[in-house]
Amino acid sequence: MTTTTLFDPLEAGALRLANRVVMAPLTRNRSPGAVPGELAVTYYRQRASAGLLISEGTAISHQAQGYADVPGLYGSEQLDGWKRVTDAVHAAGGTIVCQLWHVGRISHDSLQPDGGAPVSASALTARTKTYLLDRGDGSAGFAPTSAPRALAAEELPGIVHTFAAAARNAVQTAGFDGVEIHGANGYLLEQFLKSGANQRTDDYGGSIENRARLMLEVTRAVADAVGGGRTGIRLSPVTPANDIQDDDPQPLYDYLVRQLAPLGLAYIHVIEGSTGGPREVEGQPFDYAALQAAYRAAGGRGAWLVNNGYDGAMAREAVASGRADAVAFGRAFIANPDLVERLRTGAPLNAPDRTTFYGGDARGYTDYPALAG
């Protein structure tokens, strides 16, 4: 019996991946006016050898923005900018999906329409920071998030509609091959899902079924808009990122993936452990194999993508064992535009420069060297 390798092609719903090395979504804060420019075209084209490129988180509306200079999907200039990116990726033989992002409370009133409060499941301020730019002197830095207001129940259909509209914009106008719903890392959908951020007493709070309701409504609407086979979703069962936590994540996520199973999604993208940190979160044990089994037992056929702290050896083992269909890499792709070839040949990796992760120009963005010749 032939063993599947990291470099074999993969069909994920309607997506055709040349290999199983995925570029994870990476916020880089280099889209002034929420418009991806020529630097973004170069950046994504350089990395088009990935089996799948997942774009940086892209705001579905002005309200959805939480960081300075992140791209959007709600204006014609933004869509035109993304179309130049997707055209370049496709010309280089790549496949790219757009991550649909609503940050919820992980924002600042200076980034919100008319300087209003960010929105969330409940009026609980996140003990974290966001990235802001001083438009006067051009300086940038991190600042505490603003106090949010709780979304009223009658506003939630509008949130669902906006996700679906952004998905259509991404695929039909901007030329993406599909979309990934950002249901992870303490952003809006997870603020409804997890008990630590949701104190609601209506149909969107309390029970597992109620807290999962908005994420499931969004996913169904997006799948209806662009097709389940062009829709993925990102989940992070136990990450503490952005001051998020749940009292009992295993039954919550087992329920969630069982409900996602019938939707015919292209893939489920799971962050194992603390996003960008340890793979085991103290006091939060989680059985990822059981999560995958719950999804498969409920009829889920989407590809299973794993993420967080994988190196080449771990990734090869995950795919060869059948534990994962593909593996997403984050920081390694920042510094290695030709990561696929480096993993294939065992070549050394460039080290990423953390000081250039957020904001800036080409330095630390498009100037990392590829392998010679």
Secondary structure, DSSP 8 states (H G I E B T S, - for coil): -----TTS-EEETTEEESSSEEE--------GGG---HHHHHHHHHTTTSSEEEEEEEESSSTT--STT--BSSSHHHHHHHHHHHHHHHHTT--EEEEEE--TTSS-GGGSGGG---EESSS---SSEEEEE-TTT--EEEEE----EE--GGGHHHHHHHHHHHHHIIIIIS--SEEEEEE-TTSHHHHHHSTTT----STTSSSHHHHHHHHHHHHHHHHHHH-GGGEEEEE-SS--TTT---S-HHHHHHHHHHHHGGG--SEEEEE-SSTTS-SS-TT----HHHHHHHHHHTT--SEEEEESS--HHHHHHHHHTTS-SEEEESHHHHH-TTHHHHHHHT-------GGGSSS-SSTTTT-------
